[in-house]
Structure formats: C-alpha cells, structure tokens
Amino acid sequence: MTQHGLGRQEALNACGELRDRITHRFLDLRTKVLPDASPMLSRYLDRLACLLRGNYEWGVRAADRYTNPDGHHPGAVRTLDTIGDTPAVTGAPGIPAIDWWWTL
C-alpha cells in the first residue's frame, strides 16, 4: 500500500491479480510440461494443482483467520467468491524478482 500509494481495496485487488497471474503461469507451464513428463512428475504436478485449489477453497470457506478475523466473532465474515477458468489478468506482474518466470 505504501510503496505504490494504494488504498486498502486497491491493494487487495492487486493481491488477487498477483495470485491470478502466478496461478495462471503455473497452469500454463503444467500444460506444456505434462505431455513429456515422467509418471512421477505428472503425478506431482496434478497433485500440486489439486493442492492449490483445495487451499484456496479452504481459505475462503473455512479458515478462521478469514471468517473470524478478530478471534471473537466466529462466522463474522462470509466470503462470496467464485472460481473461474479464466483469470482476470495474465502475464508478468512487473516484479523483477519473479518476472523471469514468464520467460521460461
């Protein structure tokens, strides 16, 4: 927020976009690698994709840190979120430390 002069909602949107970019990059690379992958690598990539999805769903539906942020009001926050097949944004995010992932 401070570095880019963003408000709270803008920063949250930027975080969501970064998540979308990184997830899309993983899925794109996975699709390219799978045809020639060994059985062990294929299994690993498939399980990693399931782990990503499961972690996301757990976070938005069940994790106390999101549904009970102050520790005193269980169920105080309910996330209405959907998962789509097309990310809102793709491509390198303009962060030098990870932009190279998009050159692979």
CORPE-V865698 format. One record per residue. N is the residue number from 1. RES is the residue in three letters. PHI is phi in whole degrees, 0 to 359 (* if undefined). OMEGA is omega in whole degrees, 0 to 359 (999 if undefined). NEAR is the number of other C-alpha atoms within 10 Angstrom. Layout:
n = [N;N]
res = [RES;RES]
phi = [PHI;PHI]
omega = [OMEGA;OMEGA]
near = [NEAR;NEAR]
This chain:
n = [1;2;3;4;5;6;7;8;9;10;11;12;13;14;15;16;17;18;19;20;21;22;23;24;25;26;27;28;29;30;31;32;33;34;35;36;37;38;39;40;41;42;43;44;45;46;47;48;49;50;51;52;53;54;55;56;57;58;59;60;61;62;63;64;65;66;67;68;69;70;71;72;73;74;75;76;77;78;79;80;81;82;83;84;85;86;87;88;89;90;91;92;93;94;95;96;97;98;99;100;101;102;103;104]
res = [MET;THR;GLN;HIS;GLY;LEU;GLY;ARG;GLN;GLU;ALA;LEU;ASN;ALA;CYS;GLY;GLU;LEU;ARG;ASP;ARG;ILE;THR;HIS;ARG;PHE;LEU;ASP;LEU;ARG;THR;LYS;VAL;LEU;PRO;ASP;ALA;SER;PRO;MET;LEU;SER;ARG;TYR;LEU;ASP;ARG;LEU;ALA;CYS;LEU;LEU;ARG;GLY;ASN;TYR;GLU;TRP;GLY;VAL;ARG;ALA;ALA;ASP;ARG;TYR;THR;ASN;PRO;ASP;GLY;HIS;HIS;PRO;GLY;ALA;VAL;ARG;THR;LEU;ASP;THR;ILE;GLY;ASP;THR;PRO;ALA;VAL;THR;GLY;ALA;PRO;GLY;ILE;PRO;ALA;ILE;ASP;TRP;TRP;TRP;THR;LEU]
phi = [*;290;300;253;63;261;282;302;294;297;295;297;297;297;296;297;295;296;302;299;299;292;296;298;296;301;295;296;295;301;299;287;277;305;302;250;283;292;303;294;293;301;297;299;295;296;290;296;298;294;297;301;296;297;296;297;297;299;298;275;246;230;291;303;296;257;268;221;296;261;77;236;223;305;75;294;242;239;269;257;228;235;243;247;272;239;289;295;222;222;92;302;276;84;248;309;295;235;303;296;301;273;259;286]
omega = [183;184;184;179;182;170;183;183;177;179;177;178;179;178;178;178;178;176;179;181;183;179;178;179;177;182;178;179;178;179;180;185;188;182;181;184;174;178;180;179;177;180;179;181;177;180;177;177;177;179;179;181;180;179;178;181;177;182;184;183;191;187;180;182;178;183;181;191;180;178;182;185;179;179;183;181;176;182;175;185;176;178;180;180;182;180;179;180;176;178;180;185;183;177;186;183;181;181;180;178;183;177;182;999]
near = [12;7;5;8;9;12;11;10;10;13;15;13;12;15;12;14;17;19;15;18;19;19;17;19;18;17;14;11;14;18;11;11;14;15;9;9;13;11;10;9;14;16;13;12;19;14;12;14;16;12;12;11;14;11;13;13;15;11;15;18;17;14;15;18;13;18;19;16;14;11;11;8;11;13;15;14;15;12;13;7;9;7;9;7;6;9;14;12;15;17;14;17;15;9;9;9;7;12;12;11;14;15;7;6]
